[in-house]
Amino acid sequence: MARDSTATRERILEAAERLVLEYGFGSTTVDGVVAASGTSKGAFFHHFAGKQELARALVARIAAADHRLLAAALAEVAPLGDPAARLLAFLAHFEQVAGTVVEEETGCLYISVLTERQLIDSGTADQIAEVVRTWRTAIAELVRAAFLGRADGGIDAEELADHVFVTFEGAFLLSRALGEPHVAAQLRVLRLMLAGLLA
């Protein structure tokens, strides 16, 4: 029974995510989610008290996937002894998986939710901020280690970490807007720029 309940919850979340990405959070209704998921209102309210709780669950689901993505990249580059090589390999990792990420992600749920921030509770927005802070901290640590003992040209590690994150997000948006595979190309440009700074 628990497995059926979990499967129903996942169907509701998957349907809700598709609707939010297509129509926005404000225009996504409980009735619409119920119809798109092939469930019932009873099933919906068994899992979620309402749209606010649904939004929190949607963001938590994507946030968990983003944490796993980051952890996998960090684990892959951790054995590298040279910090500069570690930073560049981190970026190269995302160049390599960019195609898969773009195929799997139909849009950015964070942007869809944050553009309608007035419709969500602070806990939902806080989850997104926590993901961004986690990525910023991890990338900043890679940057600090890579530039240790090198002339950094006045580059602040956290600002550069934010730039890396913004490049990831911006490349994804560019790829979606133009229907072209820009993510890997933009990450390659960023990696080559950093390689030049580290040379």
C-alpha positions in Angstrom: 0.0 0.0 0.0 2.8 2.4 0.9 4.4 1.8 -2.6 1.1 2.6 -4.3 0.8 5.8 -2.2 4.4 6.8 -3.1 3.7 6.2 -6.8 0.5 8.3 -6.6 2.4 11.1 -4.9 5.1 11.0 -7.7 2.5 11.1 -10.4 0.9 14.2 -8.8 4.4 15.9 -8.5 5.3 15.0 -12.1 2.0 16.4 -13.4 2.2 19.5 -11.3 5.8 20.2 -12.5 4.7 19.9 -16.1 1.8 22.3 -15.5 3.8 24.8 -13.5 6.5 24.9 -16.2 4.0 25.4 -19.0 1.4 27.7 -17.3 3.1 29.1 -14.2 2.3 28.4 -10.6 -0.6 30.9 -10.3 -2.4 29.3 -13.3 -1.9 25.7 -12.1 -5.0 24.5 -10.2 -5.6 21.6 -8.0 -8.2 20.4 -10.5 -5.7 20.7 -13.3 -3.1 18.7 -11.4 -5.7 16.0 -10.5 -6.7 15.7 -14.1 -3.2 15.6 -15.5 -2.0 13.0 -13.0 -5.1 10.8 -13.4 -5.7 10.8 -9.7 -8.5 12.2 -7.5 -8.9 15.2 -5.2 -8.9 12.8 -2.3 -5.5 11.4 -3.4 -4.2 15.0 -3.9 -5.3 16.2 -0.4 -4.0 12.9 1.2 -0.5 14.0 0.1 -0.7 17.8 0.1 -2.7 20.2 2.2 -2.9 22.6 -0.7 -1.0 24.4 -3.4 1.6 25.9 -0.9 2.5 22.4 0.3 2.6 21.2 -3.3 5.0 24.0 -4.2 7.3 23.1 -1.3 7.3 19.5 -2.3 8.0 20.3 -6.0 11.0 22.5 -5.0 12.3 20.0 -2.5 12.2 17.3 -5.2 14.3 19.4 -7.7 16.6 20.7 -4.9 17.4 17.1 -3.9 18.3 16.3 -7.5 20.5 19.4 -7.7 22.3 18.4 -4.5 22.9 14.9 -6.0 24.2 16.5 -9.2 26.6 18.7 -7.3 27.7 15.8 -5.0 28.4 13.6 -8.0 30.6 16.2 -9.7 32.5 16.9 -6.5 33.1 13.2 -5.9 34.4 12.8 -9.4 37.0 15.5 -9.1 38.0 14.9 -5.5 40.8 12.5 -6.2 42.7 15.1 -8.3 45.6 16.4 -6.3 46.1 19.7 -8.1 43.4 22.2 -7.0 43.5 24.0 -10.4 42.9 20.8 -12.3 40.1 20.0 -9.8 38.3 23.2 -10.6 38.7 22.8 -14.4 37.6 19.1 -14.2 34.5 20.2 -12.3 33.5 22.5 -15.2 34.5 19.8 -17.7 32.2 17.4 -15.9 29.2 19.6 -16.5 30.3 20.1 -20.1 30.1 16.4 -20.5 26.7 15.9 -18.8 25.1 19.1 -20.2 23.2 17.3 -23.0 21.7 14.8 -20.5 20.7 17.6 -18.1 19.0 19.6 -20.9 17.2 16.5 -22.1 15.9 15.7 -18.6 15.0 19.2 -17.6 12.2 20.7 -19.6 12.5 24.1 -17.9 13.6 25.7 -14.7 11.1 25.2 -11.9 13.0 27.6 -9.6 12.4 30.5 -12.1 8.8 29.5 -12.6 8.2 29.6 -8.8 10.3 32.6 -8.0 8.7 34.8 -10.7 5.5 34.3 -8.8 7.1 34.7 -5.4 4.0 36.5 -4.0 2.0 33.2 -4.4 4.4 31.0 -2.4 5.4 30.9 1.2 8.8 31.9 2.4 9.8 28.3 3.1 9.6 27.4 -0.6 11.8 30.3 -1.6 14.2 29.5 1.2 14.7 26.0 -0.2 15.8 27.6 -3.5 18.1 30.0 -1.8 19.7 27.1 0.1 20.4 25.3 -3.1 22.1 28.4 -4.5 24.1 28.9 -1.3 25.2 25.2 -1.4 26.5 25.5 -5.0 28.1 28.9 -4.2 30.0 27.5 -1.2 31.2 24.4 -3.1 32.3 26.3 -6.1 34.0 29.0 -4.0 36.0 26.4 -2.2 37.2 25.0 -5.5 38.1 28.5 -6.7 39.9 29.4 -3.5 42.0 26.3 -3.6 42.7 26.7 -7.3 44.0 30.3 -6.9 45.9 29.7 -3.7 49.5 30.9 -4.2 48.6 32.3 -7.6 47.9 35.9 -8.6 44.1 36.1 -8.7 43.8 39.5 -10.3 41.5 40.7 -7.5 38.9 38.0 -8.2 36.7 37.2 -5.3 36.0 33.5 -4.9 32.3 33.9 -4.0 31.8 36.4 -6.9 33.4 34.0 -9.3 31.4 31.1 -7.9 28.2 33.2 -8.5 29.5 33.8 -12.1 29.9 30.0 -12.6 26.4 29.4 -11.3 24.9 32.2 -13.4 26.7 30.8 -16.5 25.2 27.4 -15.8 21.7 28.8 -15.5 22.1 31.3 -18.3 23.4 28.7 -20.7 20.4 26.5 -19.9 18.0 29.4 -20.5 19.8 30.2 -23.8 19.6 26.6 -24.9 15.8 26.4 -24.1 15.0 29.8 -25.8 16.9 29.0 -29.0 16.5 25.3 -29.1 20.2 24.9 -29.6 22.8 23.0 -27.5 24.4 26.1 -25.9 25.0 24.7 -22.4 28.2 22.7 -23.1 29.6 25.5 -25.3 29.1 28.2 -22.7 30.6 26.0 -20.0 33.6 25.3 -22.3 34.1 29.0 -22.8 34.0 29.5 -19.0 36.5 26.7 -18.4 38.9 28.0 -21.0 38.7 31.5 -19.5 39.5 30.1 -16.0 42.3 28.0 -17.5 43.8 31.2 -18.9 43.6 32.9 -15.5 45.2 29.9 -13.8 48.0 29.5 -16.3 
